[in-house]
Amino acid sequence: MDDASSPETAGAETAAPASKPNSLGARNVAHVAHGYANLDTLERTPPMVVTRGRGVSIVDEEGRDYIEGVAGMWCANFGFSENELVEAAIEQFRALPYYHTLIDKTTEPMGRLAERLKGSTHVPMARVFFANSGSEANDTLVKLAWYYHNAIGKPEKKKIVSRFMGFHGVTCGAASVTGIPQMHTDFDLPVSERFLKTDCPHFYRYGEAGESEEDYASRLAANLEELILREGPETVAAFFAEPVMGGGGCIVPPRTYFEKVQAILDRYEILFFADEVITGSGRTGCWLGSETFNIRPDGLSLAKGLASAYQPISAVMINQKLYDAMLAESRKLGFFAHAFTTTGHPVAVAVALRCQELMEERDVLGNVTRVGAHLQERIRAFADHPLVGTTRGVGMMAAIELVADKETRRSFEPSLGVKTFAVDRAREHGLIIRSALSGDSLAFAPPLVMTEAEVDEMMRRFTLALDDTTRWVEENGLQAKQAA
Ligand SMILES: Cc1ncc(COP(=O)(O)O)c(C=O)c1O
C-alpha cells in the first residue's frame, strides 16, 4: 500500500486526480465512449487506468494496489491472476481460436461445459444456450417467453413482469425488463407496454411500521397477484427476478418471499426466469442463488462469474417444457432462428469449463460459506454506526446502507453525494467498492476466493473511509440538509 491509506490523509477533501492532458486516462477519454459514466465529469477527471491484477487486488498505472471489494463488476470470482484460467485460454487459443457453433457445427469444449452446468443445478434443466453477456442472455429469455407461448398455442400470453429496481441488462429486451428508471430515461424504454413492474422487495425501505418480514412478503405476493389479475393471467408470460438484487442495492429478499411468489406464478402458469448473472456460480454459497432461496426456475441466465469474467460468456439454461416447445417450432419453421456469431466461443467456453472445475477442486462453495459468514459478521458490526441505517447480505455479497437519520431512515439528499464521497475515500485507502443505484447503499461482492484475513484488511480500509465520511458529514452539517 502507498501512503494514501495513512492516517494523515484521512479526512482530506476528496481530490480528483489532477487531469494530466497526456495521461493514459485522458488519452483514453479522448477516444472512448465510456459506459455508466458521467461523460462530462470524465472529460475533466479521467478514469483510473488499471494495469495489473494480483490475487484479490488490482494495480493502477502508478503501481498503487487496491483490494477489489466488488470483484470488478461482481464477477472476477477467482480474483485477478488465476493462472489455471490463463492456461486454459492459451491452450484453447492454440488448438482452435475460433469456430462457430451454429447450424450443423460445434466445437469440443462446448458440450462438456453444458453437461457440467446441467449437472450443477438443483432443478432439472434440459439444455444450455450460450451468449456473450448477461444482457444477451436475458434478451434471449425474453424472446423465449414469447416463442414458447406461440409454440404452445397461447399467443396472447406475452407480458413480462419484473421488479422495481431489478437490473437485467441494457439491450432493448433486457433493459425493458430492468426496473431502474435511470436505465430507461431518453432511451425510449421500455420498448413496449408488454413490460410490467411490481414491488421491489426491500423490507428496510418499504416494510410498514410493525409489519413482520413474512407479512411484508405476503403483501408483495398479494400485490403481484393483483397485478396479474388486473392484466389478465392469460396475457402474462413470465416473471424475472434476481434471487438477490445486485445493482439495485444488494437487496436480500424478505423471508418467505420467493415461496409465495412462486406459488402465484405456478397458479397462473407464468414462467419463472431467474437472473443468476450475479448470484450464479456460487456467490450466495450454493451454485445458484435460486437454490439458496428455494426457487424452481423454468429458465435462468448466467454470466459474470461463469468464467470469472476472464472471457465474455453467458448462458441461458432452460427446462424440458421450454425445450420441447423450441423443438416443436423447429419442426414447424425449419430452424431455431436465434444465436450469435460467437455463441459458445471456444476460448470463452474453455475458460468457463476450467473455472467450473476449479470451483469443485478448490471447494469454492465451502470458502463462500466459511469466509462469507465472516464477511457478513464484519458487515453487521457496522449496524450501530451513526451513519448506517441497515446492513444486509448473503454469502459473498453484502451492503451497508447509509442514512441521514437512523430514527426515520431518511436517506441523504442525493445531490450531497455522500455515497460517492465514501466510495472515493475507500479508493484513497486502497479499496474499491461500489455505490448502488438506489439510496445510499455501498456494495461489497469480493472475489469468492478471498480469505478471512483479506476480508479483515478490506474492512480495515473501509473503516478508514467511513471515518472520513462521518467526519466530513459532521463538519458540513450534512445530516440536517434536506431537499429545498
Ligand atoms: C443481475 C444482472 N443481470 C444482467 C446484467 C447484464 O449483464 P451484462 O453487463 O453482461 O450485459 C447484469 C450486469 O451487471 C446484472 O447485474
The ligand as a Gaussian input file, in Angstrom:
#p B3LYP/6-31G(d) Opt

LIG

0 1
 C      -28.302000      -9.223000     -12.449000
 C      -27.746000      -8.750000     -13.756000
 N      -28.319000      -9.161000     -14.894000
 C      -27.842000      -8.798000     -16.082000
 C      -26.758000      -7.962000     -16.195000
 C      -26.233000      -7.568000     -17.534000
 O      -25.046000      -8.223000     -17.789000
 P      -24.014000      -7.659000     -18.884000
 O      -23.461000      -6.387000     -18.353000
 O      -23.005000      -8.758000     -19.002000
 O      -24.785000      -7.457000     -20.145000
 C      -26.120000      -7.520000     -15.035000
 C      -24.954000      -6.622000     -15.111000
 O      -24.486000      -6.065000     -14.171000
 C      -26.645000      -7.907000     -13.785000
 O      -26.094000      -7.476000     -12.643000

